[in-house]
Amino acid sequence: LVRDVKQKREERKALIDESIGVLGDKLKSAGIKCEIHGRQKHFFSIYRKMVKKNKTLNEIYDLSAIRVLVDNICFMKDVSTHRRSYHRSQQRLRNWV
């Protein structure tokens, strides 16, 4: 598990960095001031979730996360930037306001 998570960690880091860049550029061009942060889930959290839900590593989808902080709240269920840029599963996409 440690080896698999470590290998995927490099891929996740690259994906997070790329996603932050693309999303940041799109929000900036739309005139939205924001802070964007990305993180990778820690090994023990992944392990704990696998045990608790009886899942394999390939069945754990939230190995990384991106948080966007904006000055004002403007929430839309389907943000056009997100819809055009990323393929998503409606069952896996969650939004918190």
Distance bins in CASP14 RR format, pairs under 12 A and 6 or more apart:
PFRMAT RR
TARGET T0000
AUTHOR 0000-0000-0000
RMODE 2
METHOD distances of the structure
MODEL  1
1 7 0 0 0 0 0 1 0 0 0 0 0
1 8 0 0 0 0 0 1 0 0 0 0 0
1 43 1 0 0 1 0 0 0 0 0 0 0
1 44 0 0 0 0 0 1 0 0 0 0 0
1 46 1 0 0 1 0 0 0 0 0 0 0
1 47 1 0 0 1 0 0 0 0 0 0 0
1 48 0 0 0 0 0 1 0 0 0 0 0
1 49 0 0 0 0 0 1 0 0 0 0 0
1 50 1 0 0 1 0 0 0 0 0 0 0
1 51 0 0 0 0 0 1 0 0 0 0 0
1 55 0 0 0 0 0 1 0 0 0 0 0
1 56 0 0 0 0 1 0 0 0 0 0 0
1 57 1 0 0 1 0 0 0 0 0 0 0
1 58 0 0 0 0 0 1 0 0 0 0 0
1 60 0 0 0 0 0 1 0 0 0 0 0
2 8 0 0 0 0 0 1 0 0 0 0 0
2 9 0 0 0 0 0 1 0 0 0 0 0
2 42 0 0 0 0 0 1 0 0 0 0 0
2 43 1 0 0 1 0 0 0 0 0 0 0
2 44 0 0 0 0 0 1 0 0 0 0 0
2 46 0 0 0 0 0 1 0 0 0 0 0
2 47 0 0 0 0 1 0 0 0 0 0 0
2 57 0 0 0 0 0 1 0 0 0 0 0
3 9 0 0 0 0 0 1 0 0 0 0 0
3 43 0 0 0 0 0 1 0 0 0 0 0
3 57 0 0 0 0 0 1 0 0 0 0 0
4 10 0 0 0 0 0 1 0 0 0 0 0
4 11 0 0 0 0 0 1 0 0 0 0 0
4 12 0 0 0 0 0 1 0 0 0 0 0
4 43 0 0 0 0 0 1 0 0 0 0 0
4 46 0 0 0 0 1 0 0 0 0 0 0
4 47 0 0 0 0 0 1 0 0 0 0 0
4 50 0 0 0 0 0 1 0 0 0 0 0
4 56 0 0 0 0 1 0 0 0 0 0 0
4 57 1 0 1 0 0 0 0 0 0 0 0
4 58 0 0 0 0 1 0 0 0 0 0 0
4 60 0 0 0 0 0 1 0 0 0 0 0
4 63 0 0 0 0 0 1 0 0 0 0 0
5 11 0 0 0 0 0 1 0 0 0 0 0
5 12 0 0 0 0 1 0 0 0 0 0 0
5 40 0 0 0 0 1 0 0 0 0 0 0
5 41 0 0 0 0 1 0 0 0 0 0 0
5 42 0 0 0 0 1 0 0 0 0 0 0
5 43 1 0 1 0 0 0 0 0 0 0 0
5 44 0 0 0 0 0 1 0 0 0 0 0
5 45 0 0 0 0 0 1 0 0 0 0 0
5 46 1 0 0 1 0 0 0 0 0 0 0
5 47 0 0 0 0 1 0 0 0 0 0 0
5 49 0 0 0 0 0 1 0 0 0 0 0
5 50 0 0 0 0 0 1 0 0 0 0 0
5 56 0 0 0 0 0 1 0 0 0 0 0
5 57 1 0 0 1 0 0 0 0 0 0 0
5 58 0 0 0 0 0 1 0 0 0 0 0
5 60 0 0 0 0 1 0 0 0 0 0 0
5 63 1 0 0 1 0 0 0 0 0 0 0
5 64 0 0 0 0 0 1 0 0 0 0 0
6 12 0 0 0 0 0 1 0 0 0 0 0
6 13 0 0 0 0 0 1 0 0 0 0 0
6 40 0 0 0 0 0 1 0 0 0 0 0
6 43 0 0 0 0 1 0 0 0 0 0 0
6 46 0 0 0 0 0 1 0 0 0 0 0
6 57 0 0 0 0 0 1 0 0 0 0 0
6 63 0 0 0 0 0 1 0 0 0 0 0
7 13 0 0 0 0 0 1 0 0 0 0 0
7 57 0 0 0 0 0 1 0 0 0 0 0
7 63 0 0 0 0 0 1 0 0 0 0 0
8 14 0 0 0 0 0 1 0 0 0 0 0
8 15 0 0 0 0 1 0 0 0 0 0 0
8 16 0 0 0 0 0 1 0 0 0 0 0
8 40 0 0 0 0 1 0 0 0 0 0 0
8 41 0 0 0 0 0 1 0 0 0 0 0
8 43 0 0 0 0 0 1 0 0 0 0 0
8 46 0 0 0 0 1 0 0 0 0 0 0
8 57 1 0 0 1 0 0 0 0 0 0 0
8 58 0 0 0 0 1 0 0 0 0 0 0
8 60 0 0 0 0 1 0 0 0 0 0 0
8 61 0 0 0 0 0 1 0 0 0 0 0
8 63 1 0 0 1 0 0 0 0 0 0 0
8 64 0 0 0 0 1 0 0 0 0 0 0
9 15 0 0 0 0 0 1 0 0 0 0 0
9 16 0 0 0 0 0 1 0 0 0 0 0
9 39 0 0 0 0 0 1 0 0 0 0 0
9 40 1 0 0 1 0 0 0 0 0 0 0
9 41 0 0 0 0 1 0 0 0 0 0 0
9 42 0 0 0 0 0 1 0 0 0 0 0
9 43 0 0 0 0 1 0 0 0 0 0 0
9 46 0 0 0 0 0 1 0 0 0 0 0
9 57 0 0 0 0 0 1 0 0 0 0 0
9 63 0 0 0 0 1 0 0 0 0 0 0
9 64 0 0 0 0 1 0 0 0 0 0 0
10 16 0 0 0 0 0 1 0 0 0 0 0
10 17 0 0 0 0 0 1 0 0 0 0 0
10 40 0 0 0 0 0 1 0 0 0 0 0
10 63 0 0 0 0 0 1 0 0 0 0 0
10 64 0 0 0 0 0 1 0 0 0 0 0
11 17 0 0 0 0 0 1 0 0 0 0 0
11 18 0 0 0 0 0 1 0 0 0 0 0
11 40 0 0 0 0 0 1 0 0 0 0 0
11 63 0 0 0 0 1 0 0 0 0 0 0
11 64 0 0 0 0 1 0 0 0 0 0 0
12 18 0 0 0 0 0 1 0 0 0 0 0
12 19 0 0 0 0 0 1 0 0 0 0 0
12 38 0 0 0 0 1 0 0 0 0 0 0
12 39 0 0 0 0 1 0 0 0 0 0 0
12 40 1 0 1 0 0 0 0 0 0 0 0
12 41 0 0 0 0 1 0 0 0 0 0 0
12 46 0 0 0 0 0 1 0 0 0 0 0
12 60 0 0 0 0 0 1 0 0 0 0 0
12 61 0 0 0 0 0 1 0 0 0 0 0
12 62 0 0 0 0 0 1 0 0 0 0 0
12 63 1 0 1 0 0 0 0 0 0 0 0
12 64 1 0 1 0 0 0 0 0 0 0 0
12 65 0 0 0 0 0 1 0 0 0 0 0
12 66 0 0 0 0 0 1 0 0 0 0 0
13 19 0 0 0 0 0 1 0 0 0 0 0
13 20 0 0 0 0 0 1 0 0 0 0 0
13 38 0 0 0 0 1 0 0 0 0 0 0
13 39 0 0 0 0 0 1 0 0 0 0 0
13 40 1 0 0 1 0 0 0 0 0 0 0
13 63 0 0 0 0 0 1 0 0 0 0 0
13 64 0 0 0 0 1 0 0 0 0 0 0
14 20 0 0 0 0 0 1 0 0 0 0 0
14 21 0 0 0 0 0 1 0 0 0 0 0
14 40 0 0 0 0 0 1 0 0 0 0 0
14 64 0 0 0 0 0 1 0 0 0 0 0
15 21 0 0 0 0 0 1 0 0 0 0 0
15 22 0 0 0 0 0 1 0 0 0 0 0
15 23 0 0 0 0 0 1 0 0 0 0 0
15 38 0 0 0 0 0 1 0 0 0 0 0
15 40 0 0 0 0 1 0 0 0 0 0 0
15 63 0 0 0 0 1 0 0 0 0 0 0
15 64 1 0 0 1 0 0 0 0 0 0 0
15 65 0 0 0 0 0 1 0 0 0 0 0
15 66 0 0 0 0 1 0 0 0 0 0 0
15 86 0 0 0 0 0 1 0 0 0 0 0
16 22 0 0 0 0 0 1 0 0 0 0 0
16 23 0 0 0 0 0 1 0 0 0 0 0
16 36 0 0 0 0 1 0 0 0 0 0 0
16 37 0 0 0 0 1 0 0 0 0 0 0
16 38 1 0 1 0 0 0 0 0 0 0 0
16 39 1 0 0 1 0 0 0 0 0 0 0
16 40 1 0 0 1 0 0 0 0 0 0 0
16 41 0 0 0 0 0 1 0 0 0 0 0
16 63 0 0 0 0 1 0 0 0 0 0 0
16 64 1 0 1 0 0 0 0 0 0 0 0
16 65 0 0 0 0 1 0 0 0 0 0 0
16 66 1 0 0 1 0 0 0 0 0 0 0
16 67 0 0 0 0 0 1 0 0 0 0 0
17 23 0 0 0 0 0 1 0 0 0 0 0
17 24 0 0 0 0 0 1 0 0 0 0 0
17 36 0 0 0 0 0 1 0 0 0 0 0
17 37 0 0 0 0 0 1 0 0 0 0 0
17 38 0 0 0 0 1 0 0 0 0 0 0
17 39 0 0 0 0 0 1 0 0 0 0 0
17 40 0 0 0 0 0 1 0 0 0 0 0
17 64 0 0 0 0 0 1 0 0 0 0 0
17 66 0 0 0 0 0 1 0 0 0 0 0
18 24 0 0 0 0 0 1 0 0 0 0 0
18 25 0 0 0 0 0 1 0 0 0 0 0
18 38 0 0 0 0 0 1 0 0 0 0 0
18 64 0 0 0 0 0 1 0 0 0 0 0
18 66 0 0 0 0 0 1 0 0 0 0 0
18 85 0 0 0 0 0 1 0 0 0 0 0
18 86 0 0 0 0 0 1 0 0 0 0 0
19 25 0 0 0 0 0 1 0 0 0 0 0
19 26 0 0 0 0 0 1 0 0 0 0 0
19 27 0 0 0 0 0 1 0 0 0 0 0
19 36 0 0 0 0 1 0 0 0 0 0 0
19 37 0 0 0 0 0 1 0 0 0 0 0
19 38 0 0 0 0 1 0 0 0 0 0 0
19 64 0 0 0 0 1 0 0 0 0 0 0
19 65 0 0 0 0 0 1 0 0 0 0 0
19 66 1 0 1 0 0 0 0 0 0 0 0
19 67 0 0 0 0 0 1 0 0 0 0 0
19 68 0 0 0 0 0 1 0 0 0 0 0
19 81 0 0 0 0 0 1 0 0 0 0 0
19 82 0 0 0 0 0 1 0 0 0 0 0
19 85 0 0 0 0 1 0 0 0 0 0 0
19 86 1 0 0 1 0 0 0 0 0 0 0
19 88 0 0 0 0 0 1 0 0 0 0 0
20 26 0 0 0 0 0 1 0 0 0 0 0
20 27 0 0 0 0 0 1 0 0 0 0 0
20 28 0 0 0 0 0 1 0 0 0 0 0
20 34 0 0 0 0 0 1 0 0 0 0 0
20 35 0 0 0 0 0 1 0 0 0 0 0
20 36 1 0 1 0 0 0 0 0 0 0 0
20 37 1 0 0 1 0 0 0 0 0 0 0
20 38 1 0 0 1 0 0 0 0 0 0 0
20 39 0 0 0 0 0 1 0 0 0 0 0
20 64 0 0 0 0 0 1 0 0 0 0 0
20 65 0 0 0 0 0 1 0 0 0 0 0
20 66 1 0 0 1 0 0 0 0 0 0 0
20 67 0 0 0 0 1 0 0 0 0 0 0
20 68 0 0 0 0 1 0 0 0 0 0 0
21 27 0 0 0 0 1 0 0 0 0 0 0
21 28 0 0 0 0 1 0 0 0 0 0 0
21 29 0 0 0 0 0 1 0 0 0 0 0
21 34 0 0 0 0 0 1 0 0 0 0 0
21 36 1 0 0 1 0 0 0 0 0 0 0
21 38 0 0 0 0 0 1 0 0 0 0 0
21 66 0 0 0 0 0 1 0 0 0 0 0
21 68 0 0 0 0 0 1 0 0 0 0 0
21 81 0 0 0 0 0 1 0 0 0 0 0
21 85 0 0 0 0 0 1 0 0 0 0 0
22 28 0 0 0 0 0 1 0 0 0 0 0
22 29 0 0 0 0 0 1 0 0 0 0 0
22 36 0 0 0 0 0 1 0 0 0 0 0
22 66 0 0 0 0 0 1 0 0 0 0 0
22 81 0 0 0 0 1 0 0 0 0 0 0
22 82 0 0 0 0 0 1 0 0 0 0 0
22 84 0 0 0 0 0 1 0 0 0 0 0
22 85 1 0 1 0 0 0 0 0 0 0 0
22 86 0 0 0 0 1 0 0 0 0 0 0
23 29 0 0 0 0 0 1 0 0 0 0 0
23 30 0 0 0 0 0 1 0 0 0 0 0
23 32 0 0 0 0 0 1 0 0 0 0 0
23 34 0 0 0 0 1 0 0 0 0 0 0
23 35 0 0 0 0 0 1 0 0 0 0 0
23 36 1 0 0 1 0 0 0 0 0 0 0
23 37 0 0 0 0 0 1 0 0 0 0 0
23 38 0 0 0 0 0 1 0 0 0 0 0
23 66 1 0 0 1 0 0 0 0 0 0 0
23 67 0 0 0 0 0 1 0 0 0 0 0
23 68 1 0 0 1 0 0 0 0 0 0 0
23 70 0 0 0 0 0 1 0 0 0 0 0
23 79 0 0 0 0 1 0 0 0 0 0 0
23 81 1 0 0 1 0 0 0 0 0 0 0
23 82 0 0 0 0 1 0 0 0 0 0 0
23 84 0 0 0 0 0 1 0 0 0 0 0
23 85 1 0 0 1 0 0 0 0 0 0 0
23 86 0 0 0 0 1 0 0 0 0 0 0
24 30 0 0 0 0 1 0 0 0 0 0 0
24 31 0 0 0 0 0 1 0 0 0 0 0
24 32 0 0 0 0 1 0 0 0 0 0 0
24 33 0 0 0 0 0 1 0 0 0 0 0
24 34 1 0 0 1 0 0 0 0 0 0 0
24 35 0 0 0 0 1 0 0 0 0 0 0
24 36 1 0 1 0 0 0 0 0 0 0 0
24 37 0 0 0 0 0 1 0 0 0 0 0
24 38 0 0 0 0 0 1 0 0 0 0 0
24 66 0 0 0 0 0 1 0 0 0 0 0
24 68 0 0 0 0 1 0 0 0 0 0 0
24 69 0 0 0 0 0 1 0 0 0 0 0
24 70 0 0 0 0 0 1 0 0 0 0 0
24 81 0 0 0 0 1 0 0 0 0 0 0
24 82 0 0 0 0 0 1 0 0 0 0 0
24 85 0 0 0 0 0 1 0 0 0 0 0
25 31 0 0 0 0 0 1 0 0 0 0 0
25 32 0 0 0 0 0 1 0 0 0 0 0
25 34 0 0 0 0 0 1 0 0 0 0 0
25 36 0 0 0 0 0 1 0 0 0 0 0
25 81 0 0 0 0 1 0 0 0 0 0 0
25 85 0 0 0 0 0 1 0 0 0 0 0
26 32 0 0 0 0 1 0 0 0 0 0 0
26 34 0 0 0 0 0 1 0 0 0 0 0
26 36 0 0 0 0 0 1 0 0 0 0 0
26 68 0 0 0 0 0 1 0 0 0 0 0
26 79 0 0 0 0 1 0 0 0 0 0 0
26 80 0 0 0 0 1 0 0 0 0 0 0
26 81 1 0 1 0 0 0 0 0 0 0 0
26 82 0 0 0 0 1 0 0 0 0 0 0
26 83 0 0 0 0 0 1 0 0 0 0 0
26 84 0 0 0 0 1 0 0 0 0 0 0
26 85 1 0 0 1 0 0 0 0 0 0 0
26 86 0 0 0 0 0 1 0 0 0 0 0
27 33 0 0 0 0 1 0 0 0 0 0 0
27 34 1 0 1 0 0 0 0 0 0 0 0
27 35 0 0 0 0 0 1 0 0 0 0 0
27 36 1 0 0 1 0 0 0 0 0 0 0
27 66 0 0 0 0 0 1 0 0 0 0 0
27 68 1 0 0 1 0 0 0 0 0 0 0
27 69 0 0 0 0 0 1 0 0 0 0 0
27 70 0 0 0 0 1 0 0 0 0 0 0
27 71 0 0 0 0 0 1 0 0 0 0 0
27 74 0 0 0 0 0 1 0 0 0 0 0
27 79 0 0 0 0 1 0 0 0 0 0 0
27 80 0 0 0 0 0 1 0 0 0 0 0
27 81 1 0 0 1 0 0 0 0 0 0 0
27 82 0 0 0 0 0 1 0 0 0 0 0
27 85 0 0 0 0 0 1 0 0 0 0 0
28 34 0 0 0 0 1 0 0 0 0 0 0
28 35 0 0 0 0 0 1 0 0 0 0 0
28 36 0 0 0 0 0 1 0 0 0 0 0
28 68 0 0 0 0 0 1 0 0 0 0 0
28 70 0 0 0 0 0 1 0 0 0 0 0
28 81 0 0 0 0 0 1 0 0 0 0 0
29 81 0 0 0 0 1 0 0 0 0 0 0
30 70 0 0 0 0 0 1 0 0 0 0 0
30 74 0 0 0 0 0 1 0 0 0 0 0
30 79 0 0 0 0 1 0 0 0 0 0 0
30 80 0 0 0 0 1 0 0 0 0 0 0
30 81 1 0 0 1 0 0 0 0 0 0 0
30 82 0 0 0 0 0 1 0 0 0 0 0
31 70 0 0 0 0 0 1 0 0 0 0 0
31 71 0 0 0 0 0 1 0 0 0 0 0
31 72 0 0 0 0 0 1 0 0 0 0 0
31 74 0 0 0 0 0 1 0 0 0 0 0
31 81 0 0 0 0 0 1 0 0 0 0 0
32 68 0 0 0 0 1 0 0 0 0 0 0
32 69 0 0 0 0 0 1 0 0 0 0 0
32 70 1 0 0 1 0 0 0 0 0 0 0
32 71 0 0 0 0 1 0 0 0 0 0 0
32 72 0 0 0 0 1 0 0 0 0 0 0
32 73 0 0 0 0 0 1 0 0 0 0 0
32 74 1 0 0 1 0 0 0 0 0 0 0
32 76 0 0 0 0 0 1 0 0 0 0 0
32 79 0 0 0 0 0 1 0 0 0 0 0
32 81 0 0 0 0 1 0 0 0 0 0 0
33 68 0 0 0 0 0 1 0 0 0 0 0
33 69 0 0 0 0 1 0 0 0 0 0 0
33 70 1 0 0 1 0 0 0 0 0 0 0
33 71 1 0 1 0 0 0 0 0 0 0 0
33 72 0 0 0 0 1 0 0 0 0 0 0
33 74 0 0 0 0 0 1 0 0 0 0 0
34 66 0 0 0 0 0 1 0 0 0 0 0
34 67 0 0 0 0 1 0 0 0 0 0 0
34 68 1 0 1 0 0 0 0 0 0 0 0
34 69 1 0 0 1 0 0 0 0 0 0 0
34 70 1 0 1 0 0 0 0 0 0 0 0
34 71 1 0 0 1 0 0 0 0 0 0 0
34 72 0 0 0 0 0 1 0 0 0 0 0
34 73 0 0 0 0 0 1 0 0 0 0 0
34 74 0 0 0 0 0 1 0 0 0 0 0
34 81 0 0 0 0 0 1 0 0 0 0 0
35 66 0 0 0 0 0 1 0 0 0 0 0
35 67 0 0 0 0 1 0 0 0 0 0 0
35 68 1 0 0 1 0 0 0 0 0 0 0
35 69 1 0 1 0 0 0 0 0 0 0 0
35 70 0 0 0 0 1 0 0 0 0 0 0
35 71 0 0 0 0 1 0 0 0 0 0 0
36 65 0 0 0 0 0 1 0 0 0 0 0
36 66 1 0 0 1 0 0 0 0 0 0 0
36 67 1 0 0 1 0 0 0 0 0 0 0
36 68 1 0 1 0 0 0 0 0 0 0 0
36 69 1 0 0 1 0 0 0 0 0 0 0
36 70 0 0 0 0 1 0 0 0 0 0 0
37 64 0 0 0 0 0 1 0 0 0 0 0
37 65 0 0 0 0 1 0 0 0 0 0 0
37 66 1 0 0 1 0 0 0 0 0 0 0
37 67 1 0 1 0 0 0 0 0 0 0 0
37 68 0 0 0 0 1 0 0 0 0 0 0
37 69 1 0 0 1 0 0 0 0 0 0 0
38 63 0 0 0 0 0 1 0 0 0 0 0
38 64 1 0 0 1 0 0 0 0 0 0 0
38 65 1 0 0 1 0 0 0 0 0 0 0
38 66 1 0 1 0 0 0 0 0 0 0 0
38 67 1 0 0 1 0 0 0 0 0 0 0
38 68 0 0 0 0 1 0 0 0 0 0 0
38 69 0 0 0 0 0 1 0 0 0 0 0
39 45 0 0 0 0 0 1 0 0 0 0 0
39 62 0 0 0 0 0 1 0 0 0 0 0
39 63 0 0 0 0 0 1 0 0 0 0 0
39 64 1 0 0 1 0 0 0 0 0 0 0
39 65 1 0 1 0 0 0 0 0 0 0 0
39 66 0 0 0 0 1 0 0 0 0 0 0
39 67 1 0 0 1 0 0 0 0 0 0 0
40 46 0 0 0 0 1 0 0 0 0 0 0
40 62 0 0 0 0 0 1 0 0 0 0 0
40 63 1 0 0 1 0 0 0 0 0 0 0
40 64 1 0 1 0 0 0 0 0 0 0 0
40 65 0 0 0 0 1 0 0 0 0 0 0
40 66 0 0 0 0 0 1 0 0 0 0 0
41 47 0 0 0 0 0 1 0 0 0 0 0
41 48 0 0 0 0 0 1 0 0 0 0 0
41 49 0 0 0 0 1 0 0 0 0 0 0
41 50 0 0 0 0 0 1 0 0 0 0 0
41 57 0 0 0 0 0 1 0 0 0 0 0
41 60 0 0 0 0 1 0 0 0 0 0 0
41 61 0 0 0 0 0 1 0 0 0 0 0
41 62 1 0 0 1 0 0 0 0 0 0 0
41 63 1 0 1 0 0 0 0 0 0 0 0
41 64 1 0 0 1 0 0 0 0 0 0 0
41 65 1 0 0 1 0 0 0 0 0 0 0
42 48 0 0 0 0 1 0 0 0 0 0 0
42 49 0 0 0 0 0 1 0 0 0 0 0
42 63 0 0 0 0 0 1 0 0 0 0 0
42 64 0 0 0 0 0 1 0 0 0 0 0
42 65 0 0 0 0 0 1 0 0 0 0 0
43 49 0 0 0 0 0 1 0 0 0 0 0
43 50 0 0 0 0 0 1 0 0 0 0 0
43 57 0 0 0 0 0 1 0 0 0 0 0
43 60 0 0 0 0 0 1 0 0 0 0 0
43 63 0 0 0 0 0 1 0 0 0 0 0
44 50 0 0 0 0 0 1 0 0 0 0 0
44 51 0 0 0 0 0 1 0 0 0 0 0
45 51 0 0 0 0 0 1 0 0 0 0 0
45 52 0 0 0 0 0 1 0 0 0 0 0
45 60 0 0 0 0 1 0 0 0 0 0 0
45 62 0 0 0 0 1 0 0 0 0 0 0
45 63 0 0 0 0 1 0 0 0 0 0 0
45 64 0 0 0 0 0 1 0 0 0 0 0
45 65 0 0 0 0 0 1 0 0 0 0 0
46 52 0 0 0 0 0 1 0 0 0 0 0
46 53 0 0 0 0 0 1 0 0 0 0 0
46 55 0 0 0 0 1 0 0 0 0 0 0
46 56 0 0 0 0 0 1 0 0 0 0 0
46 57 1 0 0 1 0 0 0 0 0 0 0
46 58 0 0 0 0 0 1 0 0 0 0 0
46 59 0 0 0 0 0 1 0 0 0 0 0
46 60 1 0 0 1 0 0 0 0 0 0 0
46 61 0 0 0 0 0 1 0 0 0 0 0
46 62 0 0 0 0 1 0 0 0 0 0 0
46 63 1 0 0 1 0 0 0 0 0 0 0
46 64 0 0 0 0 0 1 0 0 0 0 0
47 53 0 0 0 0 0 1 0 0 0 0 0
47 55 0 0 0 0 0 1 0 0 0 0 0
47 56 0 0 0 0 0 1 0 0 0 0 0
47 57 0 0 0 0 1 0 0 0 0 0 0
47 60 0 0 0 0 1 0 0 0 0 0 0
47 63 0 0 0 0 0 1 0 0 0 0 0
48 55 0 0 0 0 0 1 0 0 0 0 0
48 60 0 0 0 0 0 1 0 0 0 0 0
49 55 1 0 0 1 0 0 0 0 0 0 0
49 56 0 0 0 0 0 1 0 0 0 0 0
49 57 0 0 0 0 1 0 0 0 0 0 0
49 59 0 0 0 0 1 0 0 0 0 0 0
49 60 1 0 1 0 0 0 0 0 0 0 0
49 61 0 0 0 0 0 1 0 0 0 0 0
49 62 0 0 0 0 1 0 0 0 0 0 0
49 63 0 0 0 0 1 0 0 0 0 0 0
50 56 1 0 0 1 0 0 0 0 0 0 0
50 57 1 0 0 1 0 0 0 0 0 0 0
50 58 0 0 0 0 0 1 0 0 0 0 0
50 59 0 0 0 0 1 0 0 0 0 0 0
50 60 1 0 0 1 0 0 0 0 0 0 0
50 61 0 0 0 0 0 1 0 0 0 0 0
50 62 0 0 0 0 0 1 0 0 0 0 0
50 63 0 0 0 0 0 1 0 0 0 0 0
51 57 0 0 0 0 0 1 0 0 0 0 0
51 60 0 0 0 0 0 1 0 0 0 0 0
52 60 0 0 0 0 0 1 0 0 0 0 0
53 59 0 0 0 0 1 0 0 0 0 0 0
53 60 0 0 0 0 1 0 0 0 0 0 0
53 61 0 0 0 0 0 1 0 0 0 0 0
53 62 0 0 0 0 0 1 0 0 0 0 0
54 60 0 0 0 0 0 1 0 0 0 0 0
55 61 0 0 0 0 1 0 0 0 0 0 0
55 62 0 0 0 0 0 1 0 0 0 0 0
55 63 0 0 0 0 0 1 0 0 0 0 0
57 63 0 0 0 0 1 0 0 0 0 0 0
59 92 0 0 0 0 0 1 0 0 0 0 0
60 92 0 0 0 0 0 1 0 0 0 0 0
61 88 0 0 0 0 0 1 0 0 0 0 0
61 89 0 0 0 0 1 0 0 0 0 0 0
61 91 0 0 0 0 1 0 0 0 0 0 0
61 92 1 0 1 0 0 0 0 0 0 0 0
61 93 0 0 0 0 0 1 0 0 0 0 0
61 94 0 0 0 0 0 1 0 0 0 0 0
62 89 0 0 0 0 0 1 0 0 0 0 0
62 92 0 0 0 0 1 0 0 0 0 0 0
62 93 0 0 0 0 0 1 0 0 0 0 0
62 94 0 0 0 0 1 0 0 0 0 0 0
63 92 0 0 0 0 0 1 0 0 0 0 0
65 92 0 0 0 0 0 1 0 0 0 0 0
65 94 0 0 0 0 0 1 0 0 0 0 0
65 96 0 0 0 0 0 1 0 0 0 0 0
66 82 0 0 0 0 0 1 0 0 0 0 0
66 85 0 0 0 0 0 1 0 0 0 0 0
66 86 0 0 0 0 0 1 0 0 0 0 0
67 95 0 0 0 0 0 1 0 0 0 0 0
67 96 0 0 0 0 1 0 0 0 0 0 0
68 74 0 0 0 0 0 1 0 0 0 0 0
68 75 0 0 0 0 0 1 0 0 0 0 0
68 79 0 0 0 0 1 0 0 0 0 0 0
68 81 0 0 0 0 0 1 0 0 0 0 0
68 82 0 0 0 0 1 0 0 0 0 0 0
68 95 0 0 0 0 0 1 0 0 0 0 0
68 96 0 0 0 0 0 1 0 0 0 0 0
68 97 0 0 0 0 0 1 0 0 0 0 0
69 96 0 0 0 0 0 1 0 0 0 0 0
69 97 0 0 0 0 0 1 0 0 0 0 0
70 79 0 0 0 0 0 1 0 0 0 0 0
70 97 0 0 0 0 0 1 0 0 0 0 0
72 97 0 0 0 0 0 1 0 0 0 0 0
73 95 0 0 0 0 0 1 0 0 0 0 0
73 96 0 0 0 0 0 1 0 0 0 0 0
73 97 1 0 0 1 0 0 0 0 0 0 0
74 97 0 0 0 0 1 0 0 0 0 0 0
75 82 0 0 0 0 0 1 0 0 0 0 0
75 95 1 0 0 1 0 0 0 0 0 0 0
75 96 0 0 0 0 1 0 0 0 0 0 0
75 97 1 0 1 0 0 0 0 0 0 0 0
76 82 0 0 0 0 1 0 0 0 0 0 0
76 83 0 0 0 0 1 0 0 0 0 0 0
76 95 0 0 0 0 1 0 0 0 0 0 0
76 97 0 0 0 0 0 1 0 0 0 0 0
77 83 0 0 0 0 0 1 0 0 0 0 0
77 90 0 0 0 0 0 1 0 0 0 0 0
77 93 0 0 0 0 1 0 0 0 0 0 0
77 94 0 0 0 0 0 1 0 0 0 0 0
77 95 1 0 0 1 0 0 0 0 0 0 0
77 97 0 0 0 0 0 1 0 0 0 0 0
78 84 0 0 0 0 0 1 0 0 0 0 0
78 86 0 0 0 0 0 1 0 0 0 0 0
78 88 0 0 0 0 1 0 0 0 0 0 0
78 90 0 0 0 0 0 1 0 0 0 0 0
78 93 0 0 0 0 1 0 0 0 0 0 0
78 95 0 0 0 0 0 1 0 0 0 0 0
79 85 0 0 0 0 1 0 0 0 0 0 0
79 86 0 0 0 0 0 1 0 0 0 0 0
79 88 0 0 0 0 0 1 0 0 0 0 0
79 93 0 0 0 0 0 1 0 0 0 0 0
79 95 0 0 0 0 1 0 0 0 0 0 0
80 86 0 0 0 0 0 1 0 0 0 0 0
82 88 1 0 0 1 0 0 0 0 0 0 0
82 93 0 0 0 0 1 0 0 0 0 0 0
82 95 0 0 0 0 1 0 0 0 0 0 0
83 90 0 0 0 0 0 1 0 0 0 0 0
83 93 0 0 0 0 0 1 0 0 0 0 0
86 92 0 0 0 0 0 1 0 0 0 0 0
86 93 0 0 0 0 1 0 0 0 0 0 0
87 93 0 0 0 0 0 1 0 0 0 0 0
88 94 0 0 0 0 0 1 0 0 0 0 0
88 95 0 0 0 0 0 1 0 0 0 0 0
END
